[in-house]
Amino acid sequence: MIFRTLAVATLFFLVGCGPMLVLPGGRLSGTPAPAPSDWEWTDEVSTIQLETRPEDPYSVNIWAIGLGDRLYVHAGRNRSRWVENMEKDPSVRVAIDGRIYDLVAFRVREQEEFDAFANHYEEKYGVRPRHEDIAEVHLYRLSAR
């Protein structure tokens, strides 16, 4: 019983520190940095950390695509908690390589912009997004606040 309690307490401690694998975390830590004018360097980064809900931070590990001055995150057709959080408050923070970027999320509604994202997504990750109809997916462009 004591081992079980310690294991659960340790898990809650780790999750509270930040996202871990598929488990969400809380407030991200790192050095504040201005948003870069070109996000394409993120091609070398497999996953980023995305924090939503500033009043009670909720963070996840997620794939991201950088296209020039635009950084994209994609939930497909899933209405994930982080998607719901961004729809209520588009203020987000992103952690990459120890740096924190304060950004704002805009839902992409143009098929042409989604197609450019999907092409780069396939180049980076070797697969295309499962669903490609912009009316059915949750794709967000993250920009400087």
Backbone as JSON Lines, residues from 0, in Angstrom:
{"i":0,"aa":"M","n":[0.83,-1.2,0.0],"ca":[0.0,0.0,0.0],"c":[0.87,1.26,0.0]}
{"i":1,"aa":"I","n":[1.95,1.26,0.79],"ca":[2.83,2.42,0.84],"c":[3.5,2.63,-0.52]}
{"i":2,"aa":"F","n":[3.95,1.52,-1.14],"ca":[4.59,1.63,-2.45],"c":[3.62,2.24,-3.47]}
{"i":3,"aa":"R","n":[2.39,1.8,-3.44],"ca":[1.38,2.31,-4.36],"c":[1.15,3.8,-4.15]}
{"i":4,"aa":"T","n":[1.06,4.23,-2.91],"ca":[0.86,5.64,-2.59],"c":[2.05,6.47,-3.06]}
{"i":5,"aa":"L","n":[3.27,5.97,-2.83],"ca":[4.47,6.68,-3.28],"c":[4.52,6.75,-4.81]}
{"i":6,"aa":"A","n":[4.15,5.68,-5.47],"ca":[4.15,5.67,-6.93],"c":[3.17,6.7,-7.48]}
{"i":7,"aa":"V","n":[1.98,6.76,-6.92],"ca":[0.97,7.72,-7.37],"c":[1.44,9.15,-7.08]}
{"i":8,"aa":"A","n":[2.01,9.38,-5.9],"ca":[2.51,10.71,-5.54],"c":[3.63,11.14,-6.48]}
{"i":9,"aa":"T","n":[4.52,10.23,-6.81],"ca":[5.62,10.53,-7.73],"c":[5.08,10.88,-9.11]}
{"i":10,"aa":"L","n":[4.1,10.12,-9.58],"ca":[3.5,10.39,-10.88],"c":[2.87,11.78,-10.91]}
{"i":11,"aa":"F","n":[2.11,12.14,-9.87],"ca":[1.5,13.46,-9.82],"c":[2.56,14.56,-9.79]}
{"i":12,"aa":"F","n":[3.65,14.34,-9.07],"ca":[4.73,15.31,-9.01],"c":[5.32,15.52,-10.4]}
{"i":13,"aa":"L","n":[5.62,14.42,-11.1],"ca":[6.22,14.53,-12.43],"c":[5.29,15.19,-13.43]}
{"i":14,"aa":"V","n":[4.03,14.84,-13.4],"ca":[3.06,15.43,-14.31],"c":[2.89,16.91,-14.02]}
{"i":15,"aa":"G","n":[2.93,17.29,-12.76],"ca":[2.8,18.7,-12.39],"c":[3.95,19.54,-12.88]}
{"i":16,"aa":"C","n":[5.08,18.92,-13.17],"ca":[6.26,19.65,-13.62],"c":[6.22,19.99,-15.1]}
{"i":17,"aa":"G","n":[5.47,19.27,-15.84],"ca":[5.41,19.49,-17.28],"c":[4.88,18.25,-17.95]}
{"i":18,"aa":"P","n":[4.6,18.33,-19.23],"ca":[4.06,17.16,-19.91],"c":[5.1,16.04,-19.96]}
{"i":19,"aa":"M","n":[4.62,14.8,-19.81],"ca":[5.51,13.65,-19.83],"c":[4.9,12.61,-20.75]}
{"i":20,"aa":"L","n":[5.57,12.35,-21.86],"ca":[5.07,11.43,-22.89],"c":[3.67,11.87,-23.29]}
{"i":21,"aa":"V","n":[2.65,11.07,-23.0],"ca":[1.29,11.44,-23.4],"c":[0.5,12.06,-22.27]}
{"i":22,"aa":"L","n":[1.1,12.22,-21.09],"ca":[0.4,12.8,-19.95],"c":[0.58,14.31,-19.94]}
{"i":23,"aa":"P","n":[-0.5,15.07,-19.77],"ca":[-0.37,16.52,-19.74],"c":[0.32,16.99,-18.47]}
{"i":24,"aa":"G","n":[0.89,18.19,-18.55],"ca":[1.53,18.79,-17.4],"c":[0.97,20.17,-17.13]}
{"i":25,"aa":"G","n":[1.7,20.94,-16.33],"ca":[1.27,22.27,-15.95],"c":[2.11,23.34,-16.62]}
{"i":26,"aa":"R","n":[2.49,24.35,-15.82],"ca":[3.23,25.5,-16.34],"c":[4.61,25.07,-16.83]}
{"i":27,"aa":"L","n":[4.98,25.57,-18.02],"ca":[6.28,25.28,-18.6],"c":[7.33,26.22,-18.02]}
{"i":28,"aa":"S","n":[8.55,25.75,-17.97],"ca":[9.64,26.6,-17.49],"c":[10.7,26.71,-18.58]}
{"i":29,"aa":"G","n":[11.44,27.8,-18.53],"ca":[12.48,28.05,-19.51],"c":[12.8,29.53,-19.55]}
{"i":30,"aa":"T","n":[13.66,29.9,-20.45],"ca":[14.08,31.28,-20.61],"c":[13.16,31.98,-21.62]}
{"i":31,"aa":"P","n":[12.5,33.08,-21.2],"ca":[11.64,33.8,-22.15],"c":[12.45,34.29,-23.36]}
{"i":32,"aa":"A","n":[11.85,34.18,-24.53],"ca":[12.52,34.6,-25.76],"c":[11.48,35.21,-26.7]}
{"i":33,"aa":"P","n":[11.89,36.18,-27.53],"ca":[10.95,36.72,-28.51],"c":[10.69,35.68,-29.6]}
{"i":34,"aa":"A","n":[9.52,35.73,-30.18],"ca":[9.19,34.81,-31.27],"c":[10.12,35.08,-32.45]}
{"i":35,"aa":"P","n":[10.69,34.04,-33.03],"ca":[11.58,34.26,-34.18],"c":[10.79,34.68,-35.42]}
{"i":36,"aa":"S","n":[11.46,35.32,-36.35],"ca":[10.8,35.71,-37.6],"c":[10.72,34.54,-38.57]}
{"i":37,"aa":"D","n":[11.45,33.47,-38.29],"ca":[11.44,32.28,-39.13],"c":[11.47,31.04,-38.24]}
{"i":38,"aa":"W","n":[10.43,30.2,-38.33],"ca":[10.3,29.0,-37.5],"c":[10.84,27.75,-38.18]}
{"i":39,"aa":"E","n":[11.39,27.86,-39.37],"ca":[11.79,26.65,-40.1],"c":[12.9,25.87,-39.41]}
{"i":40,"aa":"W","n":[13.62,26.48,-38.48],"ca":[14.62,25.74,-37.71],"c":[13.99,24.63,-36.88]}
{"i":41,"aa":"T","n":[12.66,24.71,-36.66],"ca":[11.99,23.66,-35.89],"c":[11.88,22.35,-36.68]}
{"i":42,"aa":"D","n":[12.3,22.35,-37.94],"ca":[12.35,21.09,-38.69],"c":[13.27,20.08,-37.99]}
{"i":43,"aa":"E","n":[14.22,20.59,-37.23],"ca":[15.17,19.73,-36.51],"c":[14.63,19.26,-35.16]}
{"i":44,"aa":"V","n":[13.44,19.73,-34.79],"ca":[12.84,19.42,-33.49],"c":[11.63,18.52,-33.73]}
{"i":45,"aa":"S","n":[11.62,17.34,-33.12],"ca":[10.51,16.41,-33.34],"c":[9.23,16.89,-32.65]}
{"i":46,"aa":"T","n":[9.33,17.22,-31.37],"ca":[8.15,17.67,-30.62],"c":[8.46,18.96,-29.87]}
{"i":47,"aa":"I","n":[7.41,19.71,-29.63],"ca":[7.52,20.92,-28.81],"c":[6.59,20.73,-27.62]}
{"i":48,"aa":"Q","n":[6.66,21.65,-26.68],"ca":[5.72,21.66,-25.56],"c":[4.82,22.88,-25.73]}
{"i":49,"aa":"L","n":[3.52,22.63,-25.66],"ca":[2.5,23.67,-25.84],"c":[1.74,23.83,-24.54]}
{"i":50,"aa":"E","n":[1.69,25.07,-24.02],"ca":[0.95,25.36,-22.79],"c":[-0.26,26.21,-23.14]}
{"i":51,"aa":"T","n":[-1.43,25.77,-22.68],"ca":[-2.67,26.51,-22.86],"c":[-3.23,26.86,-21.49]}
{"i":52,"aa":"R","n":[-4.32,27.59,-21.49],"ca":[-5.06,27.94,-20.27],"c":[-4.15,28.66,-19.26]}
{"i":53,"aa":"P","n":[-3.8,29.93,-19.52],"ca":[-2.87,30.66,-18.66],"c":[-3.26,30.7,-17.18]}
{"i":54,"aa":"E","n":[-4.56,30.74,-16.86],"ca":[-4.97,30.86,-15.46],"c":[-4.74,29.57,-14.67]}
{"i":55,"aa":"D","n":[-4.67,28.44,-15.35],"ca":[-4.4,27.13,-14.74],"c":[-3.68,26.31,-15.8]}
{"i":56,"aa":"P","n":[-2.37,26.53,-15.99],"ca":[-1.65,26.0,-17.14],"c":[-1.83,24.49,-17.37]}
{"i":57,"aa":"Y","n":[-2.02,24.17,-18.64],"ca":[-2.19,22.8,-19.11],"c":[-1.25,22.65,-20.3]}
{"i":58,"aa":"S","n":[-0.29,21.75,-20.21],"ca":[0.7,21.63,-21.28],"c":[0.78,20.21,-21.82]}
{"i":59,"aa":"V","n":[1.12,20.13,-23.1],"ca":[1.23,18.85,-23.8],"c":[2.47,18.85,-24.69]}
{"i":60,"aa":"N","n":[2.96,17.65,-24.99],"ca":[3.99,17.47,-26.01],"c":[3.27,17.24,-27.33]}
{"i":61,"aa":"I","n":[3.74,17.9,-28.38],"ca":[3.02,17.83,-29.65],"c":[3.98,18.05,-30.81]}
{"i":62,"aa":"W","n":[3.66,17.46,-31.95],"ca":[4.4,17.73,-33.18],"c":[4.08,19.14,-33.64]}
{"i":63,"aa":"A","n":[5.03,19.77,-34.3],"ca":[4.82,21.13,-34.81],"c":[5.51,21.3,-36.15]}
{"i":64,"aa":"I","n":[4.98,22.19,-36.94],"ca":[5.52,22.49,-38.27],"c":[5.8,23.99,-38.34]}
{"i":65,"aa":"G","n":[7.02,24.34,-38.71],"ca":[7.38,25.73,-38.94],"c":[7.45,26.02,-40.43]}
{"i":66,"aa":"L","n":[6.73,27.04,-40.85],"ca":[6.76,27.49,-42.25],"c":[6.99,28.99,-42.24]}
{"i":67,"aa":"G","n":[8.21,29.4,-42.46],"ca":[8.52,30.83,-42.43],"c":[8.22,31.41,-41.06]}
{"i":68,"aa":"D","n":[7.4,32.47,-41.03],"ca":[7.08,33.13,-39.76],"c":[5.9,32.48,-39.05]}
{"i":69,"aa":"R","n":[5.47,31.31,-39.52],"ca":[4.31,30.63,-38.94],"c":[4.71,29.31,-38.3]}
{"i":70,"aa":"L","n":[4.16,29.06,-37.12],"ca":[4.34,27.78,-36.43],"c":[2.96,27.16,-36.29]}
{"i":71,"aa":"Y","n":[2.82,25.9,-36.66],"ca":[1.52,25.23,-36.66],"c":[1.49,24.05,-35.7]}
{"i":72,"aa":"V","n":[0.34,23.86,-35.05],"ca":[0.05,22.66,-34.27],"c":[-1.29,22.12,-34.76]}
{"i":73,"aa":"H","n":[-1.44,20.8,-34.71],"ca":[-2.55,20.13,-35.39],"c":[-3.15,19.07,-34.49]}
{"i":74,"aa":"A","n":[-4.46,19.07,-34.37],"ca":[-5.15,18.05,-33.58],"c":[-6.01,17.15,-34.46]}
{"i":75,"aa":"G","n":[-5.93,17.31,-35.76],"ca":[-6.77,16.51,-36.64],"c":[-8.24,16.78,-36.35]}
{"i":76,"aa":"R","n":[-9.02,15.73,-36.27],"ca":[-10.44,15.88,-35.97],"c":[-10.71,15.77,-34.48]}
{"i":77,"aa":"N","n":[-9.67,15.54,-33.7],"ca":[-9.84,15.41,-32.25],"c":[-10.1,16.76,-31.61]}
{"i":78,"aa":"R","n":[-11.06,16.8,-30.75],"ca":[-11.31,18.03,-29.99],"c":[-10.65,17.84,-28.63]}
{"i":79,"aa":"S","n":[-9.33,17.88,-28.63],"ca":[-8.53,17.66,-27.43],"c":[-8.74,18.78,-26.43]}
{"i":80,"aa":"R","n":[-8.36,18.52,-25.2],"ca":[-8.5,19.55,-24.17],"c":[-7.72,20.8,-24.54]}
{"i":81,"aa":"W","n":[-6.52,20.64,-25.12],"ca":[-5.74,21.83,-25.46],"c":[-6.45,22.64,-26.55]}
{"i":82,"aa":"V","n":[-7.18,21.98,-27.44],"ca":[-7.97,22.69,-28.46],"c":[-9.08,23.48,-27.78]}
{"i":83,"aa":"E","n":[-9.8,22.83,-26.87],"ca":[-10.87,23.52,-26.14],"c":[-10.32,24.71,-25.37]}
{"i":84,"aa":"N","n":[-9.15,24.55,-24.75],"ca":[-8.54,25.65,-24.01],"c":[-8.21,26.82,-24.93]}
{"i":85,"aa":"M","n":[-7.66,26.55,-26.11],"ca":[-7.29,27.63,-27.03],"c":[-8.52,28.32,-27.6]}
{"i":86,"aa":"E","n":[-9.62,27.61,-27.73],"ca":[-10.83,28.26,-28.22],"c":[-11.4,29.23,-27.19]}
{"i":87,"aa":"K","n":[-11.18,28.94,-25.91],"ca":[-11.63,29.85,-24.85],"c":[-10.67,31.02,-24.67]}
{"i":88,"aa":"D","n":[-9.37,30.75,-24.78],"ca":[-8.34,31.77,-24.62],"c":[-7.17,31.4,-25.54]}
{"i":89,"aa":"P","n":[-6.96,32.15,-26.62],"ca":[-5.92,31.78,-27.58],"c":[-4.48,32.08,-27.13]}
{"i":90,"aa":"S","n":[-4.3,32.61,-25.92],"ca":[-2.95,32.87,-25.42],"c":[-2.27,31.54,-25.08]}
{"i":91,"aa":"V","n":[-1.11,31.3,-25.68],"ca":[-0.38,30.07,-25.44],"c":[1.09,30.39,-25.18]}
{"i":92,"aa":"R","n":[1.79,29.4,-24.63],"ca":[3.23,29.46,-24.49],"c":[3.79,28.18,-25.1]}
{"i":93,"aa":"V","n":[4.93,28.31,-25.75],"ca":[5.58,27.17,-26.38],"c":[7.0,27.07,-25.84]}
{"i":94,"aa":"A","n":[7.41,25.85,-25.48],"ca":[8.78,25.61,-25.03],"c":[9.5,24.77,-26.09]}
{"i":95,"aa":"I","n":[10.65,25.29,-26.52],"ca":[11.5,24.58,-27.47],"c":[12.95,24.81,-27.04]}
{"i":96,"aa":"D","n":[13.67,23.74,-26.81],"ca":[15.09,23.82,-26.46],"c":[15.36,24.79,-25.3]}
{"i":97,"aa":"G","n":[14.52,24.75,-24.27],"ca":[14.74,25.56,-23.08],"c":[14.3,27.01,-23.19]}
{"i":98,"aa":"R","n":[13.74,27.39,-24.32],"ca":[13.25,28.76,-24.5],"c":[11.73,28.75,-24.5]}
{"i":99,"aa":"I","n":[11.14,29.81,-23.94],"ca":[9.68,29.95,-23.87],"c":[9.25,31.11,-24.76]}
{"i":100,"aa":"Y","n":[8.28,30.84,-25.62],"ca":[7.74,31.84,-26.53],"c":[6.28,32.11,-26.18]}
{"i":101,"aa":"D","n":[5.93,33.37,-25.95],"ca":[4.54,33.77,-25.72],"c":[3.9,34.01,-27.08]}
{"i":102,"aa":"L","n":[2.86,33.24,-27.37],"ca":[2.23,33.29,-28.68],"c":[0.72,33.36,-28.56]}
{"i":103,"aa":"V","n":[0.07,33.56,-29.68],"ca":[-1.39,33.54,-29.74],"c":[-1.79,32.59,-30.86]}
{"i":104,"aa":"A","n":[-2.85,31.81,-30.63],"ca":[-3.3,30.79,-31.58],"c":[-4.46,31.3,-32.42]}
{"i":105,"aa":"F","n":[-4.38,31.04,-33.72],"ca":[-5.45,31.36,-34.66],"c":[-5.83,30.08,-35.39]}
{"i":106,"aa":"R","n":[-7.11,29.74,-35.4],"ca":[-7.53,28.54,-36.11],"c":[-7.46,28.8,-37.62]}
{"i":107,"aa":"V","n":[-6.84,27.87,-38.33],"ca":[-6.73,27.96,-39.78],"c":[-8.04,27.48,-40.4]}
{"i":108,"aa":"R","n":[-8.58,28.29,-41.32],"ca":[-9.85,27.94,-41.95],"c":[-9.76,27.89,-43.48]}
{"i":109,"aa":"E","n":[-8.58,28.16,-44.02],"ca":[-8.39,28.15,-45.47],"c":[-7.73,26.84,-45.91]}
{"i":110,"aa":"Q","n":[-8.34,26.17,-46.87],"ca":[-7.81,24.88,-47.34],"c":[-6.41,25.03,-47.92]}
{"i":111,"aa":"E","n":[-6.15,26.12,-48.62],"ca":[-4.83,26.33,-49.23],"c":[-3.73,26.38,-48.16]}
{"i":112,"aa":"E","n":[-4.0,27.06,-47.06],"ca":[-3.01,27.12,-45.98],"c":[-2.83,25.74,-45.35]}
{"i":113,"aa":"F","n":[-3.93,25.0,-45.18],"ca":[-3.82,23.63,-44.65],"c":[-2.99,22.76,-45.58]}
{"i":114,"aa":"D","n":[-3.19,22.88,-46.88],"ca":[-2.46,22.05,-47.84],"c":[-0.96,22.31,-47.75]}
{"i":115,"aa":"A","n":[-0.55,23.58,-47.62],"ca":[0.88,23.9,-47.46],"c":[1.42,23.26,-46.18]}
{"i":116,"aa":"F","n":[0.65,23.36,-45.09],"ca":[1.02,22.71,-43.83],"c":[1.16,21.2,-44.03]}
{"i":117,"aa":"A","n":[0.17,20.57,-44.66],"ca":[0.15,19.11,-44.83],"c":[1.35,18.62,-45.65]}
{"i":118,"aa":"N","n":[1.72,19.37,-46.68],"ca":[2.89,18.99,-47.48],"c":[4.16,19.01,-46.64]}
{"i":119,"aa":"H","n":[4.32,20.05,-45.84],"ca":[5.51,20.15,-44.99],"c":[5.47,19.09,-43.88]}
{"i":120,"aa":"Y","n":[4.3,18.82,-43.35],"ca":[4.1,17.78,-42.33],"c":[4.59,16.44,-42.87]}
{"i":121,"aa":"E","n":[4.22,16.13,-44.11],"ca":[4.65,14.87,-44.72],"c":[6.16,14.84,-44.91]}
{"i":122,"aa":"E","n":[6.75,15.96,-45.32],"ca":[8.21,16.02,-45.48],"c":[8.91,15.77,-44.15]}
{"i":123,"aa":"K","n":[8.39,16.37,-43.09],"ca":[9.05,16.27,-41.78],"c":[8.83,14.93,-41.1]}
{"i":124,"aa":"Y","n":[7.59,14.45,-41.08],"ca":[7.25,13.26,-40.3],"c":[7.05,11.99,-41.13]}
{"i":125,"aa":"G","n":[7.05,12.1,-42.45],"ca":[6.95,10.92,-43.3],"c":[5.54,10.38,-43.5]}
{"i":126,"aa":"V","n":[4.54,11.08,-42.99],"ca":[3.13,10.71,-43.18],"c":[2.33,11.99,-43.39]}
{"i":127,"aa":"R","n":[1.22,11.85,-44.06],"ca":[0.32,13.0,-44.21],"c":[-0.67,13.0,-43.06]}
{"i":128,"aa":"P","n":[-1.26,14.15,-42.74],"ca":[-2.32,14.16,-41.73],"c":[-3.44,13.22,-42.16]}
{"i":129,"aa":"R","n":[-4.03,12.53,-41.2],"ca":[-5.06,11.53,-41.49],"c":[-6.28,12.15,-42.17]}
{"i":130,"aa":"H","n":[-6.69,13.32,-41.73],"ca":[-7.85,14.01,-42.3],"c":[-7.37,15.34,-42.87]}
{"i":131,"aa":"E","n":[-7.82,15.66,-44.08],"ca":[-7.3,16.85,-44.75],"c":[-8.36,17.85,-45.17]}
{"i":132,"aa":"D","n":[-9.58,17.66,-44.74],"ca":[-10.64,18.63,-45.04],"c":[-10.63,19.69,-43.94]}
{"i":133,"aa":"I","n":[-10.27,20.91,-44.29],"ca":[-10.11,21.99,-43.3],"c":[-11.38,22.22,-42.48]}
{"i":134,"aa":"A","n":[-12.53,21.9,-43.03],"ca":[-13.78,22.08,-42.28],"c":[-13.91,21.08,-41.14]}
{"i":135,"aa":"E","n":[-13.1,20.0,-41.17],"ca":[-13.22,18.95,-40.17],"c":[-12.04,18.86,-39.2]}
{"i":136,"aa":"V","n":[-10.99,19.62,-39.42],"ca":[-9.78,19.47,-38.59],"c":[-9.52,20.71,-37.75]}
{"i":137,"aa":"H","n":[-8.69,20.52,-36.75],"ca":[-8.25,21.61,-35.87],"c":[-6.77,21.86,-36.13]}
{"i":138,"aa":"L","n":[-6.49,22.87,-36.94],"ca":[-5.13,23.3,-37.23],"c":[-5.01,24.73,-36.73]}
{"i":139,"aa":"Y","n":[-3.94,24.99,-35.97],"ca":[-3.74,26.33,-35.41],"c":[-2.4,26.89,-35.84]}
{"i":140,"aa":"R","n":[-2.44,28.16,-36.24],"ca":[-1.24,28.93,-36.53],"c":[-0.9,29.7,-35.27]}
{"i":141,"aa":"L","n":[0.34,29.57,-34.81],"ca":[0.78,30.28,-33.61],"c":[1.64,31.46,-34.04]}
{"i":142,"aa":"S","n":[1.31,32.64,-33.55],"ca":[2.02,33.86,-33.92],"c":[2.4,34.63,-32.66]}
{"i":143,"aa":"A","n":[3.34,35.56,-32.82],"ca":[3.78,36.39,-31.7],"c":[2.61,37.2,-31.16]}
{"i":144,"aa":"R","n":[2.58,37.39,-29.85],"ca":[1.53,38.22,-29.23],"c":[1.84,39.68,-29.45]}
